[in-house]
Amino acid sequence: MSLSKKIALFALNALVLLLVFALAAFADGGENAAEAAQGMKYLGAALAIGIAACGCGVGQGLAGKGALEGISRNPNAYSKIFTPMILALALIESLAIYGLLIAFIILFV
């Protein structure tokens, strides 16, 4: 089994486990439901920023890899590759900031 399939399987198992814990927390329906709802807000905010940061890290790594491979194959193309790479990294980083914004919205609204 390839590494990407193992990671996807692990992520799916983790999400199912979180769902089971959420259902167990809300099962009694009493005063613990409010505490569980507050906990789910924290969990949602953590997942929002965690998934955003993970995806952006992968994207930035691939962008850097592509730029370095292009520069290593043709060092004269440095000036043509560097500026679009920096622009791409800034746009990728903005997605992480959107994830942080969503986490703040979940926590404080």
KEFI-846267 format. One record per residue: residue in three letters; y, x, z of N, C-alpha, C in turn. Coordinates in steps of 0.1 Angstrom, whole numbers. Each point is the difference from the previous one (the first is absolute). Layout:
<sites>
<ALA; <Y; X; Z>; <Y; X; Z>; <Y; X; Z>>
...
</sites>
This chain:
<sites>
<MET; <-12; 9; 0>; <12; -9; 0>; <12; 9; 0>>
<SER; <10; -3; -9>; <12; 8; -1>; <9; -2; 12>>
<LEU; <9; 9; 2>; <9; 0; 11>; <9; -12; 0>>
<SER; <5; -4; -12>; <9; -12; -1>; <-7; -13; 4>>
<LYS; <-13; -1; -4>; <-8; -11; 4>; <-2; -1; 15>>
<LYS; <-2; 12; 6>; <-2; 1; 15>; <12; -4; 7>>
<ILE; <12; 4; -5>; <13; -3; 6>; <2; -15; -1>>
<ALA; <-3; -6; -12>; <2; -14; -2>; <-9; -8; 9>>
<LEU; <-12; 4; 2>; <-10; -7; 9>; <5; 1; 14>>
<PHE; <5; 12; 4>; <5; 1; 14>; <12; -9; 2>>
<ALA; <9; -1; -9>; <12; -8; 1>; <-4; -15; 1>>
<LEU; <-10; -4; -8>; <-5; -14; 0>; <-6; -3; 14>>
<ASN; <-8; 9; 5>; <-6; -2; 13>; <10; -1; 11>>
<ALA; <11; 9; -1>; <10; -1; 10>; <8; -13; 0>>
<LEU; <2; -5; -12>; <7; -13; -1>; <-8; -11; 5>>
<VAL; <-13; 0; -2>; <-9; -10; 5>; <0; 0; 15>>
<LEU; <-1; 12; 5>; <0; 2; 15>; <13; -5; 6>>
<LEU; <12; 3; -6>; <12; -5; 5>; <1; -16; -1>>
<LEU; <-6; -6; -10>; <-1; -14; -1>; <-8; -6; 11>>
<VAL; <-11; 6; 3>; <-9; -4; 11>; <7; 0; 13>>
<PHE; <7; 11; 3>; <8; 2; 12>; <11; -11; 1>>
<ALA; <7; -3; -11>; <10; -10; 0>; <-5; -14; 3>>
<LEU; <-12; -3; -6>; <-6; -13; 2>; <-4; -1; 15>>
<ALA; <-6; 11; 6>; <-4; 0; 14>; <12; -2; 9>>
<ALA; <11; 6; -4>; <12; 0; 9>; <6; -14; 0>>
<PHE; <0; -7; -11>; <5; -14; -1>; <-10; -11; 4>>
<ALA; <-12; 4; 3>; <-10; -10; 2>; <2; -9; 12>>
<ASP; <5; 5; 11>; <2; -8; 12>; <12; -9; -1>>
<GLY; <10; 3; -8>; <11; -9; -2>; <10; -2; 12>>
<GLY; <-2; 7; 10>; <8; -2; 12>; <12; 10; 0>>
<GLU; <3; 4; 12>; <12; 9; 2>; <-2; 13; -7>>
<ASN; <-12; 4; -2>; <-3; 13; -6>; <3; 0; -15>>
<ALA; <2; -12; -6>; <3; -1; -14>; <14; 6; -3>>
<ALA; <9; -2; 9>; <14; 5; -2>; <0; 15; 1>>
<GLU; <-8; 6; 9>; <-1; 14; 1>; <-8; 6; -12>>
<ALA; <-10; -7; -5>; <-7; 4; -12>; <9; 0; -12>>
<ALA; <9; -11; -1>; <9; -1; -11>; <10; 12; 0>>
<GLN; <4; 4; 12>; <9; 11; 1>; <-7; 13; -4>>
<GLY; <-12; 1; 4>; <-8; 12; -4>; <-2; 0; -15>>
<MET; <-2; -11; -6>; <-2; -1; -15>; <12; 4; -7>>
<LYS; <12; -3; 6>; <13; 5; -6>; <0; 15; -1>>
<TYR; <-4; 6; 12>; <0; 15; 0>; <-10; 5; -10>>
<LEU; <-12; -6; -1>; <-10; 4; -9>; <5; -1; -14>>
<GLY; <6; -11; -4>; <6; -2; -13>; <10; 10; -4>>
<ALA; <9; 3; 10>; <10; 10; -3>; <-6; 14; -2>>
<ALA; <-10; 3; 8>; <-6; 13; -1>; <-8; 1; -14>>
<LEU; <-6; -11; -4>; <-7; 0; -13>; <10; 1; -11>>
<ALA; <11; -7; 1>; <10; 1; -11>; <5; 14; -2>>
<ILE; <4; 7; 10>; <5; 13; -2>; <-11; 10; -2>>
<GLY; <-12; -2; 5>; <-11; 9; -2>; <-5; 0; -15>>
<ILE; <-1; -12; -5>; <-5; -2; -14>; <11; 5; -10>>
<ALA; <12; -3; 4>; <11; 5; -9>; <1; 15; 0>>
<ALA; <-1; 6; 12>; <0; 15; 0>; <-12; 7; -6>>
<CYS; <-11; -6; 1>; <-12; 5; -6>; <1; 0; -15>>
<GLY; <4; -12; -6>; <1; -1; -14>; <11; 9; -6>>
<CYS; <11; 1; 7>; <11; 9; -4>; <-5; 15; 0>>
<GLY; <-7; 3; 10>; <-5; 14; 1>; <-9; 3; -11>>
<VAL; <-9; -9; -4>; <-9; 2; -12>; <9; 1; -12>>
<GLY; <9; -9; -2>; <9; 1; -12>; <8; 12; -1>>
<GLN; <6; 5; 11>; <7; 12; 0>; <-8; 12; -3>>
<GLY; <-12; 0; 5>; <-10; 11; -3>; <-3; 1; -14>>
<LEU; <-3; -12; -6>; <-3; 0; -15>; <12; 4; -8>>
<ALA; <12; -4; 4>; <12; 3; -8>; <2; 15; 1>>
<GLY; <-1; 6; 12>; <1; 14; 1>; <-10; 8; -7>>
<LYS; <-13; -5; 0>; <-10; 7; -7>; <2; 0; -15>>
<GLY; <5; -11; -5>; <3; -1; -15>; <11; 9; -4>>
<ALA; <10; 0; 9>; <12; 9; -4>; <-4; 14; 1>>
<LEU; <-7; 4; 10>; <-4; 14; 1>; <-10; 5; -11>>
<GLU; <-9; -9; -4>; <-8; 3; -11>; <8; 1; -13>>
<GLY; <9; -8; -2>; <9; 1; -12>; <8; 13; 0>>
<ILE; <5; 3; 11>; <8; 12; 1>; <-8; 13; -1>>
<SER; <-12; -1; 5>; <-9; 12; -1>; <-5; 2; -14>>
<ARG; <-2; -11; -8>; <-4; 1; -14>; <12; 5; -9>>
<ASN; <12; -4; 4>; <12; 3; -8>; <11; 3; 9>>
<PRO; <2; 12; 5>; <11; 4; 9>; <14; -3; -6>>
<ASN; <1; 0; -13>; <13; -3; -5>; <5; -15; 1>>
<ALA; <-10; -8; 3>; <3; -15; 1>; <4; -3; 15>>
<TYR; <2; 10; 8>; <4; -3; 14>; <12; -9; 1>>
<SER; <10; 2; -7>; <13; -8; 1>; <-3; -14; -5>>
<LYS; <-9; -2; -9>; <-2; -13; -6>; <-10; -8; 9>>
<ILE; <-8; 7; 9>; <-10; -7; 8>; <6; -2; 14>>
<PHE; <8; 9; 5>; <4; 0; 14>; <9; -13; 4>>
<THR; <9; -3; -9>; <10; -11; 3>; <-8; -13; 0>>
<PRO; <-8; -3; -10>; <-7; -13; 1>; <-10; -1; 11>>
<MET; <-6; 12; 4>; <-9; 0; 11>; <7; -4; 13>>
<ILE; <12; 6; 2>; <8; -3; 12>; <4; -15; 0>>
<LEU; <4; -6; -11>; <3; -14; -1>; <-12; -8; 3>>
<ALA; <-12; 3; -5>; <-12; -7; 3>; <-4; 1; 15>>
<LEU; <2; 11; 6>; <-3; 2; 14>; <10; -9; 8>>
<ALA; <12; -1; -4>; <10; -8; 7>; <-4; -15; -1>>
<LEU; <-5; -4; -12>; <-4; -14; -1>; <-12; -3; 7>>
<ILE; <-10; 9; 1>; <-12; -2; 8>; <4; 0; 15>>
<GLU; <9; 8; 4>; <4; 0; 14>; <7; -13; 4>>
<SER; <7; -6; -10>; <6; -13; 3>; <-10; -11; 3>>
<LEU; <-12; 1; -5>; <-10; -9; 3>; <-5; 1; 15>>
<ALA; <0; 12; 5>; <-3; 2; 14>; <11; -6; 9>>
<ILE; <13; 1; -5>; <11; -6; 8>; <-2; -15; 0>>
<TYR; <-4; -6; -12>; <-2; -14; 0>; <-11; -4; 10>>
<GLY; <-11; 8; 1>; <-10; -3; 10>; <5; 0; 14>>
<LEU; <9; 10; 3>; <7; 1; 13>; <9; -13; 2>>
<LEU; <7; -4; -10>; <8; -12; 1>; <-9; -12; 3>>
<ILE; <-11; -2; -6>; <-9; -11; 3>; <-5; 1; 14>>
<ALA; <-3; 12; 5>; <-5; 1; 14>; <11; -4; 9>>
<PHE; <13; 4; -2>; <11; -5; 8>; <1; -15; 0>>
<ILE; <-1; -6; -12>; <1; -14; -1>; <-11; -7; 8>>
<ILE; <-12; 5; -1>; <-11; -6; 8>; <3; 1; 15>>
<LEU; <5; 11; 4>; <2; 2; 14>; <12; -7; 6>>
<PHE; <11; -1; -7>; <12; -5; 6>; <5; -13; -5>>
<VAL; <-6; -6; -10>; <4; -13; -5>; <-9; -11; 4>>
</sites>
